[in-house]
């Protein structure tokens, strides 16, 4: 994946990031395992209620936001379909 120096924001999904890792001498399977291990470690820390700061990568923390009316209506619609 070529990223120009002028791009301010680049968004990639898990699959694309795994493919990028696989180009550095790793097989796609090895890259996928590494990606899953890193994500599992992040999720484990967050699930315990802690914040996580990975120097050079970023900060992760769980936030709770009140439900919006749109979400409430969507949930009610799904519940009524059951």
PEWOTA-V655865 format. One record per residue. N is the residue number from 1. RES is the residue in one letter. PHI is phi as a letter, one per 30 degrees, with the letter a starting at -180 (* if undefined). PSI is psi in radians with two decimals (NA if undefined). Layout:
BEGIN
N_RES_PHI_PSI ; N_RES_PHI_PSI
END
This chain:
BEGIN
1_X_*_2.12 ; 2_X_d_2.24 ; 3_X_b_2.13 ; 4_X_d_2.75 ; 5_X_d_-0.27 ; 6_X_c_-0.20 ; 7_X_d_2.24 ; 8_X_d_-0.54 ; 9_X_b_2.20 ; 10_X_b_2.24 ; 11_X_c_2.19 ; 12_X_b_2.61 ; 13_X_c_3.07 ; 14_X_e_-0.74 ; 15_X_d_-0.82 ; 16_X_d_-0.71 ; 17_X_d_-0.68 ; 18_X_d_-0.74 ; 19_X_d_-0.67 ; 20_X_d_-0.69 ; 21_X_d_-0.61 ; 22_X_d_-0.30 ; 23_X_d_-0.15 ; 24_X_c_0.80 ; 25_X_i_0.07 ; 26_X_c_2.65 ; 27_X_d_2.86 ; 28_X_d_-0.63 ; 29_X_d_-0.74 ; 30_X_d_-0.71 ; 31_X_d_-0.71 ; 32_X_d_-0.72 ; 33_X_d_-0.76 ; 34_X_d_-0.77 ; 35_X_d_-0.82 ; 36_X_d_-0.65 ; 37_X_d_-0.77 ; 38_X_d_-0.81 ; 39_X_d_-0.67 ; 40_X_d_-0.72 ; 41_X_d_-0.74 ; 42_X_d_-0.81 ; 43_X_d_-0.71 ; 44_X_e_-0.77 ; 45_X_d_-0.80 ; 46_X_d_-0.63 ; 47_X_d_-0.45 ; 48_X_d_-0.03 ; 49_X_j_0.12 ; 50_X_c_2.72 ; 51_X_d_2.74 ; 52_X_b_2.25 ; 53_X_c_1.97 ; 54_X_c_1.90 ; 55_X_e_2.25 ; 56_X_i_-0.17 ; 57_X_c_-0.90 ; 58_X_l_-3.13 ; 59_X_c_2.46 ; 60_X_b_2.37 ; 61_X_a_2.66 ; 62_X_d_2.29 ; 63_X_b_2.60 ; 64_X_c_2.22 ; 65_X_b_2.51 ; 66_X_d_2.61 ; 67_X_d_2.47 ; 68_X_d_2.84 ; 69_X_d_-0.64 ; 70_X_d_-0.73 ; 71_X_d_-0.73 ; 72_X_d_-0.78 ; 73_X_d_-0.68 ; 74_X_d_-0.74 ; 75_X_d_-0.68 ; 76_X_d_-0.68 ; 77_X_d_-0.74 ; 78_X_d_-0.73 ; 79_X_d_-0.65 ; 80_X_d_-0.39 ; 81_X_d_-0.23 ; 82_X_d_NA
END
